[in-house]
Amino acid sequence: MNAPAPVSAIELGVRRMRALMEQRRFAQALEIGGALRAQVPENRDVLYMVAACQRYLNRATDALATLAELEREHPRFARLFQERGHCHRARGERAAALEAYRRAVALNEALPASWEALAQLLDRPAERAEADHARLLAGYLRKLAPAVVSASSLFADGETYAAEQLVRAHLQQQPRDIEAMRLLGRIGMRLDVLDDAEFLLESVLAFAPDYHAARYDYAQVLIQRHKYAQALQQAETLLRAEPHSRNYRILRANALVGLGDHEGALERYRELLAETPENPELHLSIAHALKTLGRQAEAIESYHAAAQAQPSFGDAYWSLANLKTYRFGDAELARMRSQVERPDIGAADRYHLCFALGKALEDRGEYAPAFAYYVRGNALKRAEAPYSPLPLERSVDRHLETFSAEFLAARRGCGSPRADPIFIVGLPRAGSTLLEQILASHSQVEGTMELADIPRLVQHLSGREQHGEEPRYPAVLREVPPERLAAYGAKYLVDTTVYRSGRPFFIDKLPNNFRHVGLIHLILPNARIIDARREAMACCFSNFKQLFASGQEFAYGLEDLGRYYRAYRRLMAHWDAVLPGKVLRVQHETLVRDFEPQVRRLLEFLGLPFEPACLEFHATQRSVRTASSEQVRRPLFSEGLEQWRHFEPWLGPLRAALGDAA
């Protein structure tokens, strides 16, 4: 057995302080808290307990000062506002107490003491509806198991793993507690264990089909899993019960976006905006839809409206920068610089602003400060989503071992024979959107989006892996019978039908599918695969400058990017060796400089007749959802091919990590 991890002196002090408070020995607890505070002045639990002790000792003024310090360090900790409410209430300051309690429950709904205090303080006729609501919530929480209330509170305050442990222990005793199941599903969503979350929330609805909050959570996890048609069905079910609910209407609009119905989503976002014209998130959603539809001037206007509604809204500025064609004026640049240094903005707003400032300064030729902002933004983003290159590199080793020429030859002829899909794989920012736009300009080819169906199949094959366990995929494919491979291919074709409108061929351009070329070949042996390749330094630095909406955690470090590119190149070389002729490599620089011959080569590989519209790809009217959406709506240009060289003095770590790939 492994020895338990040693407990630090600080943690021992915190435990002792908490035990003394439970014994109502507040003076002794405060004495320990003072010593701990000197050692770890930013510790959330120490500051919170010090303030509580001060209040219990009738030192509410001191407690409020401690809580102000706590707020500077941890501004979204709900229980600090609850404690502030208790302090103001002890001093007879009703208005201040109400404000604090309202803030507490806005951050964390699982605070019975705050709801009960609100129900008691809201004693005026005009406040009756709010008081009734508070009383209802307090009563609802009283009926829940104490472990579920405590776990819900921990979850709301960001203590996800502690909440998970508590609720799992409770479910071992009460396996059909739907509130505990729903909470564990929400924890799964936060931890990105989406298959577990989907299963748990489905189970809740099987026991309680009229539980609207659980159905809303279920629809959200379906959206995260790119199951947009099912999510739309859930949204419509909710709206039949509550047709005026803003949350359900936004949910429906988001599902429509996922399905590619941007006009339908735009209509619904605008209906919502008419009710709350200063809502920055709605302005942003409208702008994204307009950008995808190619209505750039209107999109810019809506991005400006989002930034005006919330001056620190980093996503609005980054979205303008991410158009790639927008240029910031002096006043906007000054405003962004002012906002990024504000001490009270969140990390997400700050790194969005950093990436936007990097792009704005790069466009002005101010490369040194631009690079400094890119580095700062990447560091903030990387802190939020830690990444290690080892899992991918080990995964490549496993693919090379599993997908031998003999393994593939033994399964020749398996899978669905249909040739509808065209997969474009590679790294992000390697020219895949340009290839998609060229092909989608052909009368026989449908452009869809970056579809999640192949990664979802990989997740299914991998099963519910335990931490530290050797991954089952891809070795598990040795155990899959031929008829199952054909069924997987058929299911892929059925599930992707919702994105198609009847053309014979369609494009799936999820770049990360380069890892699954072998699987694609097994389930869809006649599908065509195109490798969008870009020169290593240019491709990697373009990724470093890009803030992705989700995923691609490898892109926020120069060394990580170099190792990722090398792993990608190594795996693609393996596919070339064991599946000769299966993948067509299109080098972005060659495509730009020798355009028509490369387009003809591409169409010949796909077995399609040449059509002049493919050369006039920028005139094709269609929705484009990626960062290159505005670039592919303009004629081809080569100016950006060497843009990375302006930053070459600072890219030594990238070049070293790339090795011979550079």
C-alpha positions in Angstrom: 0.0 0.0 0.0 1.1 3.5 -0.7 1.7 5.7 2.4 -0.8 8.7 2.6 0.5 12.0 1.3 2.0 14.1 4.2 -0.3 16.9 5.4 1.3 20.4 5.4 1.6 22.5 8.5 -0.8 25.0 6.9 -3.4 22.3 6.3 -3.0 21.0 9.9 -3.5 24.6 11.1 -6.7 25.0 9.0 -8.1 21.8 10.3 -7.4 22.8 13.9 -9.0 26.2 13.3 -12.1 24.6 11.8 -12.4 22.2 14.8 -12.2 25.0 17.3 -14.9 26.9 15.4 -17.2 23.9 15.5 -16.6 23.9 19.3 -17.5 27.7 19.3 -14.0 28.5 20.7 -13.7 31.5 18.4 -11.0 33.4 20.3 -8.6 30.4 20.2 -9.5 29.8 16.5 -8.8 33.4 15.7 -5.4 33.2 17.3 -4.4 30.3 15.1 -6.0 32.1 12.1 -3.8 35.2 12.8 -0.6 33.0 12.7 -1.8 31.3 9.5 -2.7 34.6 7.9 0.9 35.8 8.4 2.2 32.8 6.5 -0.3 32.5 3.7 -2.0 35.9 3.5 -3.9 35.0 0.2 -5.3 31.7 1.5 -9.0 31.7 0.9 -10.1 29.4 3.7 -8.0 31.2 6.3 -9.3 34.6 5.5 -12.9 33.4 5.4 -12.6 31.7 8.8 -10.8 34.7 10.3 -13.7 36.9 9.2 -16.3 34.5 10.6 -14.4 34.3 14.0 -14.3 38.1 14.1 -18.0 38.4 13.5 -18.8 35.8 16.2 -16.6 37.8 18.6 -18.7 40.9 17.8 -16.0 42.5 15.8 -18.0 43.0 12.6 -16.0 46.0 11.5 -12.8 44.0 11.5 -14.6 41.1 9.8 -15.7 43.4 7.0 -12.1 44.6 6.5 -10.9 41.0 6.3 -13.7 40.2 3.8 -12.6 43.1 1.6 -9.1 41.6 1.6 -10.6 38.2 0.7 -12.6 39.7 -2.2 -9.4 41.2 -3.7 -7.9 37.7 -3.8 -11.0 35.6 -4.5 -13.7 37.9 -6.0 -16.0 35.0 -7.0 -16.1 33.2 -3.7 -19.8 33.2 -2.8 -19.5 32.5 0.9 -17.5 35.7 1.5 -20.6 37.6 0.4 -22.8 35.5 2.6 -20.5 36.3 5.5 -20.6 40.0 4.6 -24.3 39.8 4.7 -24.2 38.3 8.2 -21.9 41.2 9.3 -24.1 43.9 7.9 -27.1 42.3 9.3 -25.4 42.2 12.8 -24.8 45.9 12.4 -28.4 46.6 11.4 -27.5 47.6 7.9 -30.4 46.1 6.0 -29.7 47.5 2.5 -26.0 46.4 2.6 -27.0 43.0 3.9 -29.5 42.5 1.1 -27.0 43.4 -1.5 -24.4 41.0 -0.1 -26.9 38.1 0.2 -28.1 38.7 -3.3 -24.6 38.6 -4.6 -23.9 35.4 -2.7 -26.8 33.4 -4.2 -26.1 34.8 -7.7 -22.7 33.1 -7.4 -23.8 30.0 -5.6 -27.5 29.0 -5.3 -26.7 26.3 -2.7 -26.5 28.6 0.3 -29.5 28.0 2.5 -28.5 30.6 5.1 -28.4 33.3 2.4 -31.9 32.4 1.1 -33.3 32.2 4.6 -31.8 35.6 5.5 -33.3 37.1 2.3 -36.7 35.6 3.1 -36.6 37.3 6.5 -35.2 40.7 5.4 -37.5 41.1 2.4 -40.5 42.2 4.5 -41.9 45.1 2.4 -44.9 44.7 0.1 -42.9 45.5 -3.1 -40.5 42.7 -2.2 -43.0 40.0 -1.6 -42.3 38.1 -4.9 -38.6 38.0 -4.2 -39.2 37.0 -0.6 -41.5 34.1 -1.7 -38.8 33.0 -4.2 -36.1 33.0 -1.4 -38.4 31.1 0.9 -39.1 28.5 -1.8 -35.4 28.0 -2.5 -34.6 27.8 1.2 -37.3 25.2 1.7 -36.1 23.3 -1.4 -32.5 23.1 -0.1 -33.7 22.0 3.3 -35.3 18.9 1.7 -32.1 17.9 0.0 -29.6 15.6 1.6 -27.0 17.6 3.5 -24.2 16.0 1.5 -25.8 17.2 -1.8 -26.2 20.7 -0.5 -22.6 20.8 0.7 -21.3 19.3 -2.6 -23.4 21.8 -4.6 -21.9 24.7 -2.7 -18.3 23.3 -3.2 -19.0 22.9 -6.9 -20.3 26.5 -7.2 -17.2 27.8 -5.5 -14.8 25.9 -7.8 -13.9 23.0 -5.5 -14.8 20.5 -8.1 -12.9 17.5 -7.0 -14.0 17.9 -3.4 -17.6 18.1 -4.6 -17.2 15.0 -6.7 -15.8 12.9 -3.8 -18.6 14.0 -1.5 -21.4 13.4 -4.0 -20.0 10.0 -5.1 -19.9 8.9 -1.5 -23.5 9.9 -1.1 -24.6 8.1 -4.2 -23.1 4.9 -2.9 -25.6 5.1 -0.1 -28.5 6.7 -2.1 -28.0 5.5 -5.7 -31.3 6.9 -7.0 -31.0 10.4 -5.6 -31.7 12.4 -8.7 -30.3 15.7 -7.3 -27.0 13.9 -6.6 -27.0 12.3 -10.1 -27.7 15.7 -11.7 -24.9 17.3 -9.7 -22.4 14.5 -10.7 -23.5 15.1 -14.3 -22.7 18.8 -14.0 -19.3 17.9 -12.5 -18.7 15.7 -15.4 -19.4 18.6 -17.8 -16.9 20.8 -16.0 -14.2 18.1 -16.0 -14.9 17.3 -19.7 -16.0 13.7 -18.9 -18.9 14.3 -21.3 -20.0 10.7 -21.9 -20.4 10.1 -18.2 -22.3 13.4 -17.9 -24.6 12.5 -20.7 -25.4 9.1 -19.2 -26.1 10.5 -15.7 -28.4 13.2 -17.0 -30.2 10.8 -19.2 -30.7 8.6 -16.1 -32.1 11.6 -14.2 -34.7 12.2 -16.9 -35.6 8.6 -17.0 -36.6 8.9 -13.3 -38.0 12.4 -13.5 -39.0 13.4 -17.1 -40.5 16.7 -16.0 -37.3 17.9 -14.3 -36.6 20.9 -16.5 -33.3 22.0 -15.0 -31.9 18.5 -15.6 -33.2 18.5 -19.2 -31.5 21.9 -19.7 -28.2 20.5 -18.4 -28.7 17.4 -20.7 -29.2 19.6 -23.7 -26.0 21.6 -22.8 -23.9 18.4 -22.7 -25.4 17.3 -26.0 -24.2 20.6 -27.5 -20.8 20.1 -26.0 -20.7 16.6 -27.6 -21.8 18.2 -31.0 -25.1 16.3 -30.9 -27.0 19.4 -32.1 -30.1 17.7 -33.5 -30.7 15.9 -30.2 -30.0 19.2 -28.3 -32.5 21.0 -30.4 -35.2 18.4 -29.6 -34.5 18.9 -25.9 -34.7 22.7 -26.3 -38.1 22.4 -28.1 -39.4 20.1 -25.3 -38.4 22.7 -22.7 -40.0 25.5 -24.7 -43.3 23.7 -24.9 -43.3 23.8 -21.1 -41.9 27.3 -20.7 -42.1 29.2 -24.0 -40.9 32.5 -22.6 -37.8 31.2 -20.9 -34.7 33.1 -22.0 -32.4 30.3 -21.2 -34.3 27.8 -23.2 -34.6 30.2 -26.2 -30.8 30.8 -26.1 -30.3 27.1 -25.9 -32.4 26.6 -29.1 -30.5 29.3 -30.9 -27.2 27.7 -29.9 -28.4 24.3 -31.2 -29.4 25.9 -34.5 -25.8 27.4 -34.8 -24.4 23.9 -34.3 -26.7 22.6 -37.1 -25.5 25.3 -39.4 -28.8 27.2 -39.5 -27.3 30.6 -38.9 -30.2 32.5 -40.3 -32.6 30.8 -37.9 -30.2 31.4 -35.0 -29.8 35.0 -36.0 -33.5 35.6 -35.9 -33.8 34.2 -32.4 -30.8 36.0 -31.0 -32.3 39.3 -32.3 -35.6 38.6 -30.7 -33.8 38.1 -27.4 -31.7 41.2 -27.9 -34.8 43.3 -28.4 -35.7 42.5 -24.8 -32.2 43.2 -23.4 -30.4 45.5 -25.8 -27.4 45.9 -23.6 -26.6 42.2 -23.3 -22.9 41.9 -24.6 -23.1 38.1 -25.0 -26.1 38.4 -27.4 -24.4 41.1 -29.4 -21.4 38.7 -29.7 -23.5 35.7 -30.7 -25.2 37.8 -33.4 -21.9 39.0 -34.7 -20.5 35.4 -34.9 -23.6 34.4 -36.9 -23.2 37.4 -39.3 -19.5 36.7 -39.7 -20.2 33.0 -40.6 -22.8 34.2 -43.2 -20.2 36.5 -44.8 -22.0 39.8 -43.6 -18.8 41.3 -42.3 -19.8 45.0 -42.0 -22.8 44.0 -39.9 -20.7 41.6 -37.8 -18.2 44.4 -37.1 -21.0 46.7 -35.9 -22.3 44.0 -33.5 -18.8 43.3 -32.2 -18.5 47.0 -31.5 -21.8 46.9 -29.7 -20.7 44.0 -27.5 -17.5 45.9 -26.5 -19.5 49.1 -25.9 -22.0 47.2 -23.6 -19.0 45.7 -21.6 -15.7 47.6 -22.1 -13.7 44.8 -20.6 -15.2 42.1 -22.9 -12.1 40.6 -24.3 -13.9 38.2 -26.6 -15.4 41.1 -28.5 -12.0 42.6 -29.2 -10.4 39.2 -30.1 -13.3 38.5 -32.4 -12.6 41.7 -34.3 -8.9 40.7 -34.5 -9.8 37.2 -35.5 -11.5 38.5 -38.6 -7.9 38.9 -39.8 -8.9 41.8 -42.1 -10.0 44.2 -39.4 -7.6 47.1 -38.3 -7.9 48.7 -34.9 -7.8 52.5 -34.6 -5.7 54.4 -32.1 -8.6 55.0 -29.8 -9.5 51.3 -29.8 -5.9 50.3 -29.2 -5.6 52.7 -26.2 -8.9 51.3 -24.8 -7.7 47.7 -25.1 -4.4 48.6 -23.4 -6.2 50.2 -20.6 -8.6 47.3 -20.1 -6.0 44.6 -20.2 -4.2 46.1 -17.1 -7.4 46.4 -15.0 -6.9 44.4 -11.8 -10.6 43.4 -11.6 -11.1 41.6 -14.9 -11.1 37.8 -15.2 -8.4 35.7 -16.8 -10.5 35.0 -19.9 -11.0 38.6 -20.7 -7.4 39.3 -20.1 -6.0 36.7 -22.4 -8.6 37.6 -25.1 -7.3 41.1 -24.9 -3.7 40.0 -25.1 -4.3 38.0 -28.3 -6.2 41.0 -29.8 -3.4 43.4 -28.9 -0.9 41.1 -30.4 -2.7 41.0 -33.7 -3.4 44.8 -33.6 0.3 45.6 -33.1 1.5 43.0 -35.6 -0.7 44.7 -38.2 1.1 48.0 -37.4 4.5 46.4 -37.8 5.3 46.7 -34.1 6.6 43.2 -33.8 8.4 43.2 -30.5 5.4 44.4 -28.4 3.1 42.3 -30.5 5.1 39.2 -29.6 5.2 40.2 -25.9 1.3 40.3 -25.9 1.2 36.9 -27.7 3.5 35.4 -25.1 1.4 36.9 -22.2 -1.9 35.6 -23.7 -0.5 32.2 -24.3 0.9 31.9 -20.8 -2.5 32.9 -19.3 -4.3 30.4 -21.5 -1.8 27.6 -20.8 -2.3 28.1 -17.1 -6.0 27.5 -17.6 -5.5 24.4 -19.7 -2.2 22.6 -18.9 -0.8 20.4 -21.6 1.8 17.7 -21.9 3.1 16.5 -25.3 3.8 13.0 -24.0 0.3 11.5 -24.4 0.2 12.3 -28.1 3.7 11.0 -28.7 2.8 7.8 -27.0 -0.4 7.6 -29.0 1.6 7.9 -32.2 3.8 5.0 -31.0 0.6 2.9 -30.4 -0.7 3.7 -33.8 2.5 2.7 -35.5 2.4 -0.6 -33.6 -1.3 -1.4 -34.3 -1.7 -0.2 -37.9 0.9 -2.4 -39.6 0.6 -3.2 -43.2 -0.3 -6.8 -42.3 -3.1 -5.6 -39.9 -4.6 -3.4 -42.6 -4.3 -6.0 -45.3 -6.1 -8.5 -43.2 -9.1 -6.1 -43.0 -9.1 -5.1 -46.6 -12.7 -4.8 -47.9 -14.2 -4.2 -44.5 -16.2 -1.1 -43.7 -18.9 0.7 -45.5 -18.2 1.0 -49.3 -19.7 4.4 -49.7 -17.3 7.1 -50.9 -19.3 10.2 -49.8 -16.9 11.7 -47.3 -13.8 13.8 -48.1 -11.6 14.2 -45.0 -9.3 17.2 -44.7 -6.7 16.6 -42.0 -3.6 18.2 -40.7 -2.8 21.0 -38.2 -5.0 24.0 -37.6 -3.9 27.1 -39.5 -2.4 24.9 -42.3 -4.8 25.9 -45.1 -7.7 23.4 -44.6 -10.4 26.1 -44.8 -9.0 27.3 -48.2 -9.1 23.7 -49.4 -12.6 23.3 -48.1 -13.7 26.5 -49.8 -12.2 25.4 -53.1 -13.9 22.0 -53.0 -17.2 23.4 -51.7 -17.3 25.6 -54.8 -17.7 22.4 -56.9 -21.2 21.5 -57.8 -20.9 17.9 -56.4 -19.2 18.7 -53.0 -20.8 20.0 -49.8 -18.9 21.9 -47.3 -20.0 21.1 -43.7 -17.9 22.0 -40.7 -15.4 20.4 -38.3 -17.4 17.3 -37.4 -16.9 15.5 -34.1 -18.2 12.1 -35.3 -14.8 10.4 -35.6 -13.5 11.6 -32.2 -16.8 10.4 -30.7 -16.3 7.0 -32.2 -12.7 7.0 -30.8 -14.2 7.8 -27.4 -16.7 5.0 -27.7 -13.9 2.5 -28.6 -11.7 3.7 -25.8 -14.4 3.1 -23.2 -14.4 4.4 -19.7 -10.6 4.4 -19.0 -9.4 4.7 -15.4 -6.6 7.2 -14.6 -3.2 5.7 -15.2 -4.6 2.8 -17.4 -3.1 2.0 -20.7 -5.5 3.5 -23.4 -7.5 0.8 -25.2 -7.6 2.6 -28.5 -6.2 1.9 -31.1 -5.2 -1.7 -30.0 -8.9 -2.5 -29.3 -9.5 -2.4 -33.1 -7.8 -5.9 -33.3 -10.9 -7.2 -31.5 -13.5 -5.5 -33.6 -15.2 -7.9 -36.1 -15.5 -6.9 -39.8 -19.3 -6.4 -39.6 -18.8 -4.0 -36.7 -16.4 -1.9 -38.8 -19.1 -1.7 -41.6 -21.7 -0.7 -39.0 -19.4 2.1 -37.7 -19.0 3.5 -41.2 -22.8 3.3 -41.8 -23.5 5.1 -38.5 -21.0 7.9 -39.4 -22.9 8.4 -42.7 -26.3 8.4 -41.0 -25.2 10.8 -38.2 -23.7 13.3 -40.6 -26.8 13.4 -42.9 -28.1 16.3 -40.8 -25.3 18.5 -42.2 -25.9 17.7 -45.8 -28.3 19.0 -48.4 -28.1 16.4 -51.2 -24.7 16.7 -53.0 -22.9 13.4 -53.7 -19.9 14.3 -51.6 -19.3 16.2 -48.4 -16.3 17.4 -46.4 -15.3 16.7 -42.9 -12.5 19.1 -42.1 -11.6 18.4 -38.5 -7.8 18.8 -38.5 -7.1 16.4 -35.6 -8.5 13.5 -37.6 -4.9 13.0 -38.9 -4.6 10.8 -35.8 -7.4 8.5 -37.0 -6.6 8.0 -40.7 -6.2 4.2 -40.0 -9.6 4.1 -38.3 -11.2 6.1 -41.1 -9.8 3.7 -43.6 -11.1 0.7 -41.7 -14.7 2.0 -41.5 -14.8 4.0 -44.8 -12.2 2.4 -47.1 -13.3 4.5 -50.1 -13.3 7.8 -48.4 -10.8 10.3 -49.7 -8.3 11.9 -47.3 -6.4 15.1 -47.9 -3.5 16.2 -45.8 -3.3 20.1 -45.6 0.3 20.7 -44.9 2.0 24.0 -44.2 5.7 24.9 -43.7 6.6 24.1 -40.1 7.7 27.5 -38.7 4.8 29.3 -40.4 2.2 26.8 -39.3 3.3 26.6 -35.7 3.7 30.3 -35.2 0.3 30.9 -36.8 -1.1 28.5 -34.2 0.7 30.4 -31.4 -1.0 33.6 -32.5 -4.4 32.0 -32.5 -6.8 31.8 -29.6 -9.0 28.8 -30.2 -12.6 28.6 -29.0 -12.0 25.2 -27.5 -9.4 22.5 -27.5 -6.0 22.6 -29.2 -4.2 23.0 -25.9 -0.9 22.2 -27.6 -1.0 25.6 -29.3 -0.2 27.7 -26.3 3.6 26.9 -26.0 6.3 27.1 -28.6 8.0 23.9 -27.5 4.7 22.1 -27.4 3.9 23.2 -30.9 7.2 22.0 -32.2 6.8 18.5 -30.7 3.1 18.3 -31.9 4.2 19.1 -35.4 6.9 16.5 -35.3 4.4 13.9 -34.0 1.9 14.8 -36.7 4.6 14.5 -39.5 5.8 11.2 -38.1 2.3 9.7 -38.1 1.5 11.0 -41.6 4.7 9.4 -42.9 3.5 6.1 -41.4 0.1 6.4 -43.2 2.0 7.0 -46.4 4.0 3.8 -45.8 1.2 1.4 -44.9 -1.6 3.0 -47.0 0.3 4.2 -50.1 -1.8 6.6 -52.3 -4.5 6.8 -49.6 -3.7 10.4 -48.6 -3.1 13.3 -50.9 -0.7 15.9 -49.5 -1.4 19.5 -50.5 1.4 21.8 -49.5 -0.1 25.2 -48.7 2.8 27.3 -50.1 2.7 25.3 -53.4 -1.1 25.7 -53.7 -0.8 29.5 -53.3 2.1 29.9 -55.8 0.9 27.4 -58.4 -2.8 27.6 -57.9 -4.7 26.2 -61.0 -2.4 23.1 -61.5 -2.8 22.3 -57.8 -6.6 22.6 -57.9 -6.7 20.3 -61.0 -4.5 17.8 -59.1 -6.8 18.0 -56.2 -10.0 17.4 -58.3 -8.3 14.5 -60.2 -7.5 12.8 -56.9 -11.1 13.0 -55.9 -12.3 11.8 -59.3 -14.2 15.0 -59.9 -14.4 16.9 -63.2 -12.7 20.3 -63.3 -15.1 23.3 -62.7 -13.9 26.9 -63.1 -15.9 27.9 -59.9 -13.2 26.1 -57.9 -10.7 28.8 -59.1 -13.2 31.5 -58.1 -13.7 30.1 -54.6 -13.9 33.5 -53.0 -17.1 34.2 -54.8 -18.8 31.1 -53.3 -21.6 32.0 -50.9 -21.6 29.6 -47.9 -21.2 29.6 -44.2 -17.6 29.4 -43.0 -17.1 28.9 -39.3 -13.3 28.9 -38.8 -10.7 31.7 -38.2 -10.0 31.9 -41.9 -13.6 32.7 -42.8 -12.9 36.2 -44.1 -9.6 35.3 -45.8 -11.2 32.7 -48.0 -13.8 35.2 -49.1 -11.0 37.2 -50.9 -8.9 36.3 -53.9 -5.7 34.3 -53.2 -2.7 36.3 -52.0 0.8 35.2 -51.0 1.8 38.0 -48.6 1.1 36.0 -45.5 3.4 33.1 -46.4 6.5 34.6 -44.8 4.8 36.7 -42.1 6.3 34.6 -39.3 9.8 35.8 -40.3 9.0 39.2 -38.6 9.1 37.3 -35.3 12.1 35.0 -36.1 14.4 36.6 -33.5 12.1 35.2 -30.7 11.3 31.8 -32.2 14.5 29.9 -31.2 12.6 27.6 -28.8 10.2 26.7 -31.6 12.9 26.0 -34.1 14.8 23.9 -31.6 11.7 21.8 -30.8 11.0 21.2 -34.5 14.4 19.9 -35.1 14.8 18.6 -38.7 11.1 19.4 -39.3 12.1 23.1 -39.4 
